[in-house]
């Protein structure tokens, strides 16, 4: 099934249930940058056992870290809804921002003005070369929809994939109930 929503910065990519790639099984990815050179995104619903203070020495908060994707596992990225606290934030959608001044992020986290409910941190990212994601979209490997900051920050991670499909209604709601292994159904 292919959605009719155009792919833009800030789009959610929802993995079809039969995608067949363990890096993206039942994943939702936010597209942070999509242009003629390729696409950069972050998986939103894969957790790690690490916290922010495990990987950044001068941060004293145990905010969870998510797996942003299989590329650049030594990189840290973040999404937030507080551009008023972080200079250089890149708007992805209504109330949703990517990146910005990391020194300001650390300070806001440490003094408590950036609560966990307003920011998510990711190790690694998802990347596609020029035309690669377009090919996957043509193969109907992904469903595209608009991002929603409230859904991203307020939905439990283990309900994310199913919840976003249910919220889209119709045929997408039916996909949300597709079993992990249809042979066992």
FENGI-V675156 format. One record per residue. N is the residue number from 1. RES is the residue in one small letter. SS is DSSP state (H for helix, E for strand, C for the rest). Layout:
N;RES;SS
N;RES;SS
This chain:
1;x;C
2;x;C
3;x;C
4;x;C
5;x;C
6;x;C
7;x;C
8;x;C
9;x;C
10;x;C
11;x;E
12;x;E
13;x;E
14;x;E
15;x;E
16;x;C
17;x;C
18;x;C
19;x;C
20;x;C
21;x;C
22;x;C
23;x;C
24;x;C
25;x;C
26;x;C
27;x;C
28;x;E
29;x;E
30;x;E
31;x;E
32;x;E
33;x;E
34;x;E
35;x;E
36;x;C
37;x;C
38;x;E
39;x;E
40;x;E
41;x;E
42;x;E
43;x;E
44;x;C
45;x;C
46;x;C
47;x;E
48;x;E
49;x;E
50;x;E
51;x;E
52;x;H
53;x;H
54;x;H
55;x;H
56;x;C
57;x;C
58;x;C
59;x;C
60;x;C
61;x;C
62;x;C
63;x;C
64;x;E
65;x;E
66;x;E
67;x;E
68;x;C
69;x;C
70;x;C
71;x;E
72;x;E
73;x;E
74;x;E
75;x;E
76;x;E
77;x;E
78;x;E
79;x;E
80;x;E
81;x;C
82;x;C
83;x;C
84;x;C
85;x;C
86;x;C
87;x;C
88;x;C
89;x;C
90;x;E
91;x;E
92;x;E
93;x;E
94;x;C
95;x;C
96;x;E
97;x;E
98;x;E
99;x;C
100;x;C
101;x;C
102;x;H
103;x;H
104;x;H
105;x;H
106;x;H
107;x;H
108;x;H
109;x;H
110;x;H
111;x;H
112;x;C
113;x;C
114;x;C
115;x;C
116;x;H
117;x;H
118;x;H
119;x;E
120;x;E
121;x;E
122;x;E
123;x;E
124;x;E
125;x;E
126;x;E
127;x;E
128;x;E
129;x;E
130;x;C
131;x;C
132;x;H
133;x;H
134;x;H
135;x;H
136;x;H
137;x;H
138;x;H
139;x;C
140;x;C
141;x;C
142;x;E
143;x;E
144;x;E
145;x;E
146;x;E
147;x;C
148;x;C
149;x;H
150;x;H
151;x;H
152;x;H
153;x;H
154;x;H
155;x;C
156;x;C
157;x;H
158;x;H
159;x;H
160;x;H
161;x;H
162;x;H
163;x;H
164;x;H
165;x;H
166;x;H
167;x;H
168;x;H
169;x;C
170;x;H
171;x;H
172;x;H
173;x;H
174;x;H
175;x;H
176;x;C
177;x;C
178;x;C
179;x;C
180;x;C
181;x;C
182;x;H
183;x;H
184;x;H
185;x;C
